[in-house]
Amino acid sequence: MAKFPMNAVMSAIVVSLAWPVTPGAAQAAPVGLVYTVVLPASGFGSPAFTSFVVGSLAAAQKFCAEIKEQAYRVDCLAERFGALAKSIPKDSDYAEVQSVLKSASDQLANLARSNRDRALPRGRATRPGSTETTTRPLTPVSAEATASVNQQARAILDNTETLLLRSAEVSQSKTAQFAQIADAIGSNKVLLRAA
C-alpha cells in the first residue's frame, strides 16, 4: 500500500520571517534571525487525506475480493486495515482513525488465527498483474468456521464504524470526514457474506 505524501496530509501554510541584521549587530551576531510559524490550512484534517483513507479502504475490499479462496479474506482485511493504520501518523488529526483501524486489524487477525484451517498453507497474497502484495502471510479460516467467523468479522466492522462515528461526535468538523471513512469500512462487509 503506497504511503500518502506528507504534504497532502499536513496541508498548512508556512510563514517565515527574516529580520536583516544591522551593520552594528552583524559583528556580534553574523546570522540573521528567522522565525517560522505553521498555520493550519483550515479546521480539521484534509479532504485529500480523507479521500486517501476512503480510497485505501475501497482498494482493500478490491484486493481481498480478488483472492479466490474465501478462507483468506478475513485475515486479508486484517492485514489491509493494519497496513493502512501504519500509514496514518499517530500525532495527526487522524490519530483516532489510525487507532480504530489498528484495533479492527488486530481483532480480525486474532479471529482468523483462532479459527485457522491447518490443511491450507499460510501465504502472502499478490494482486494479479501487479507487484502489490500483503505485508505478511495470511492465515486461512477453516471451512467449518467460515459462517461464524464471517458473522463475527461483520460485528467487528460494525463496532469499528460505531467507534469512529462516536469519536467524531465531539467535533462537528470531524463528523463528515469520519462518516465517509466509516461508510468505507462498512463497505468491506460485502466480502463477509455467506458464500
MIFI-757882 format. One record per residue (C-alpha): x, y, z. Coordinates in steps of 0.02 Angstrom, whole numbers, plus 50000, padded with zeros to 5 digits. Layout:
<pts>
     X     Y     Z
     X     Y     Z
...
</pts>
This chain:
<pts>
     X     Y     Z
 50000 50000 50000
 50075 50164 49949
 50112 50295 50080
 50016 50457 50060
 50127 50608 50026
 50151 50705 50187
 50124 50873 50102
 49944 50820 50069
 49924 50751 50245
 49986 50906 50332
 49912 51040 50223
 49969 51203 50302
 50038 51374 50267
 50216 51403 50323
 50267 51582 50351
 50449 51628 50379
 50500 51800 50430
 50680 51854 50421
 50747 52010 50503
 50900 52086 50424
 51046 52106 50539
 51101 52287 50557
 51284 52327 50520
 51322 52357 50704
 51239 52193 50756
 51322 52095 50616
 51485 52094 50712
 51402 52023 50866
 51287 51901 50776
 51334 51860 50597
 51174 51762 50564
 51001 51843 50542
 50851 51784 50643
 50721 51676 50556
 50553 51648 50640
 50442 51512 50565
 50256 51493 50602
 50149 51349 50540
 49966 51394 50518
 49836 51257 50491
 49759 51265 50316
 49580 51252 50379
 49496 51169 50528
 49506 50982 50547
 49608 50869 50436
 49616 50872 50249
 49485 50821 50122
 49628 50749 50018
 49683 50637 50162
 49504 50583 50196
 49494 50534 50012
 49657 50438 50030
 49589 50338 50178
 49422 50305 50092
 49512 50255 49932
 49629 50140 50028
 49481 50053 50110
 49398 50029 49940
 49564 49961 49873
 49571 49841 50021
 49399 49774 49976
 49450 49752 49794
 49617 49671 49838
 49538 49546 49959
 49393 49509 49839
 49520 49454 49709
 49581 49314 49822
 49495 49161 49750
 49499 49061 49912
 49374 49140 50032
 49465 49061 50180
 49594 49203 50172
 49475 49353 50162
 49454 49391 50347
 49642 49395 50376
 49664 49490 50213
 49552 49628 50282
 49650 49622 50444
 49814 49644 50351
 49749 49783 50236
 49673 49880 50383
 49836 49859 50479
 49941 49921 50333
 49827 50073 50315
 49835 50108 50502
 50026 50106 50494
 50023 50237 50356
 49925 50360 50463
 50033 50470 50576
 49989 50442 50759
 50005 50627 50800
 49892 50687 50658
 49709 50738 50652
 49676 50558 50602
 49751 50477 50758
 49579 50412 50807
 49556 50335 50635
 49729 50256 50650
 49687 50184 50821
 49516 50115 50769
 49587 50035 50611
 49730 49956 50708
 49608 49886 50836
 49497 49814 50699
 49650 49740 50614
 49708 49657 50775
 49534 49587 50812
 49512 49518 50636
 49686 49440 50636
 49653 49357 50805
 49486 49292 50741
 49571 49213 50589
 49711 49138 50695
 49586 49066 50819
 49493 48978 50677
 49640 48928 50568
 49625 48793 50438
 49784 48693 50463
 49755 48598 50300
 49784 48759 50200
 49951 48849 50197
 49981 49024 50263
 50042 49135 50124
 50059 49307 50051
 49929 49367 49927
 49979 49463 49772
 49861 49562 49662
 49854 49484 49488
 49954 49583 49360
 50035 49687 49497
 50177 49686 49621
 50060 49734 49763
 50071 49602 49897
 50020 49581 50078
 50144 49636 50210
 50134 49467 50297
 50071 49291 50263
 49882 49271 50278
 49800 49142 50390
 49659 49039 50313
 49497 49008 50409
 49427 48831 50415
 49275 48796 50307
 49178 48735 50459
 49205 48902 50548
 49180 49017 50398
 48998 49065 50430
 49029 49101 50614
 49194 49192 50580
 49114 49300 50446
 48972 49345 50565
 49098 49392 50700
 49202 49490 50574
 49048 49588 50518
 49015 49629 50702
 49195 49692 50719
 49170 49804 50567
 49002 49866 50636
 49086 49907 50801
 49229 49994 50710
 49106 50104 50616
 49015 50146 50778
 49175 50190 50871
 49231 50303 50731
 49064 50392 50719
 49057 50415 50908
 49233 50487 50912
 49178 50617 50785
 49026 50671 50886
 49130 50790 50992
 49188 50889 50841
 49073 50948 50703
 49221 50967 50585
 49263 50782 50603
 49086 50717 50578
 49077 50722 50387
 49252 50655 50360
 49237 50516 50488
 49065 50469 50418
 49145 50444 50246
 49280 50335 50322
 49152 50236 50424
 49049 50205 50266
 49206 50142 50177
 49242 50024 50322
 49064 49960 50314
 49075 49929 50128
 49204 49793 50164
 49068 49686 50244
 49015 49630 50070
 49167 49514 50073
 49099 49427 50227
 48930 49374 50160
 48889 49189 50158
 48970 49100 50011
</pts>
